[in-house]
Amino acid sequence: MRNKLIAQRYSKAIILNMEDEALDFLLEDINSLKVIFSQDLSLIKFFDSFLYPLKKRENLALDVAEKLNNKNIWKNLFRILIKKHRFTIIPDILIDLEERILDSRNQIKVSLRIAHEQTDNILNDIAEVIKNILKKNVVLNIEIDPEIIGGFIAQTNSLLIDGSIKNNLVRLIRIKK
């Protein structure tokens, strides 16, 4: 819990210094960093490890930041996190930043699991239903998951809508017992 609070302070400081027009570029950076750090989980540990010289860790972090839109913001943040031995909270910072940006636009990210490809009309209908429930515009993150057989599972941080055939079958089996 403490790390989330610290992460929120960092993300709030970043947002305060951003113009609305630059938030799209910041979102691109966040998505890039999520990919980078999810592909190599040891990278976060490396940046936070006392086993490697501070300069080596900083230089690698600066190399990562150099590929991003908002180089200076990320360079400063990475330096601070490395020096304070807090780089392990970077995933929490990225999540909080993304949520703050989307919230400022009255949007919410929804993870949508579907059994197979769907038409844009069907995806728009699902997004509209979720929008009516949450009273926010929906940003879909779509994942194909044949295991759910059919239907969909929509999930945010605070909501789960399970309209999958798999779930309905499981409930039917429980009722019969």
WORABEL-V465474 format. One line per field, one symbol per residue. ss: DSSP state (@ for helix, = for strand, . for the rest). psi: psi as a letter, one per 20 degrees, with the letter a starting at -180 (. if undefined). A space follows every 50 residues. Layout:
# WORABEL-V465474
ss->???
psi->???
This chain:
# WORABEL-V465474
ss->.@@@@@@@@@@@@@@@...@@@@@@@@@@@@@@@@@@@@.@@@@@@@@.. ...@@@@@@@@@@@@@....@@@@@@@@@@@@@...@@@@@@@@@@@@@@ @@@@..========.....@@@@@@@@@@@@@@@..========.@@@.. .====....===..@@@@@@@@@@@@.
psi->hghggghhgghghghhjqqhhihghghggggghggghhhnhigghghipi hqqghggggghhgghhirgmggghgggggghghjljiijhhhgggggggg gghhjlqqppoopqhrqqqhgghhgghgghghgikqqpopopppnihigr broppahjqponkqhgghgghgghgh.
